[in-house]
Each structure stands twice: as structure tokens, then as C-alpha cells.
């Protein structure tokens, strides 16, 4: 069983540019308001779909508000078999400050 890794926003951007999948676990309203470009809003309703539709060796970045809840979600994905899971330190708040041009609404 693998364990998730912590990652700072700059390193996350490099993985995203290399094709990593971003899972944003914030509530749907916050996600719709603003999120990392290309992120998937992961929640209990679509979790199994996400697991079934992604390869376990995919780089998966997990994002929440401030980087705390994403750690539990990242550990959960590791427990389900994902091998390369990262929790973004500082969450979306830090990401939006560092990379406002890499955010989108909707």
C-alpha cells in the first residue's frame, strides 16, 4: 500500500502540466465559484465513478480549502489502490494566490 505525498503549489503545477489529474473535494458551490483549471469535483456521489475510470498509476492531486481535508481524501485514494497521490499543501487558497491564471469558474 502506498502513502500519499505532500506537494507545494509549484510542484503541483509541474505535475498538472505533465498530465496529472486534480481532484477538488470542496463543496460544489465553492468548486463552481473557482477551482484549478481542469479539476474534477470529487465527492461521495461520484467517488466510485472516479475510481473506476482512472488508472491506479495516474498522478492524482487532491485539493481542498486549506490543505487539511485533502490529506484524508488522499490517504483514502491510496487505500483504494492509487499509487501516486499528492495532497496540495495550503489547498486551493494557496493555489489561487500563487497561480490565479490557472483557475477557472464553472
N, C-alpha and C positions, 0 to 999 in steps of 0.2 A: 504494500500500500504506500503510495506517495503522499507527501505532505505539500501543502501549498507554500508559496514563497511570497514574501513582501516585495513590493516593487514601487519605486517612486514614479511620478508622472512622466518624467523624461524617458525613463526606460520603458514605460508602458507605451508611449508614443512610438518608440522604435519597434516594439512588438506588433503594434497595430498596423504600422506601415508595412510590416512583413507578413500581414495576413491574420493576425490573432483575432479571436472572437471576444467581443466585450459584452459582458452580462451586467446590466444595471438592475440592482434589486430594490431600488427606491419605489415608492408608490407610483401608480400610473399617472397621476396628476403632475407630480414633480418631474417624472420622466418626460411627459408631453411638453412641459414648460421649457425644459432644456436638458440635453444629455450629450454624451460623447458621440460624435458622428459615427453612424453605423451600428450603434449599440443595440442590443436586444434587451427588452424589458422582461427580465426573468422573474416569475412569481410562481406560487403554488399551482396555479391553473395551467401553466404551460411548461412546468419543470420536466415532466416525463417526455413531452414532445422534444424539448431541447436535448435531453439525454439520448433519445432515440435517433436524433437527426445529426449528431456530431460524433466525429471520431474521437476515441479516448486519448489519442496523442496530439490532439489540437491544443494550441496555446489558448487558454481561457483566462481572461482578465475579469475580475469581479469588482464592481464599483457600487458603493452605497453613498450616503450623505457625507460622512467624515472619515471613513475607513475602519470603522469598528464592526458593524454588522456584516460587512463583506468577508471578514475573517471566518465567521461561522459558515457562511454560504460557500466559501472556497474550500473549507475543510469537508463540508458535505459533498461537494462535487468530487473531491479526491476519494472520499469513501465510496462513491458510486463508480469509480474506476478511471476518472480523468487523471492523466499523468502530469500535465503541465499547467497548473492552476496558480494564478497570482492574485493577491489582494492589493488593490491600489491604495497605498498609504495616503491619508488625507482625503480620500474619497473624491466625489465629484466637486466638492467645494474647492479643494486644492487644484484639481484638474482645470476647472473653469477659470481660475486665476492665472494659471500657467499657460493655458492654451485656449483662450476664448475663440480663436478662429477654428478650432477643432470641435466645436459644439454646434448642435442644431436643435430646433424645436420640432414638435410634431410626433 
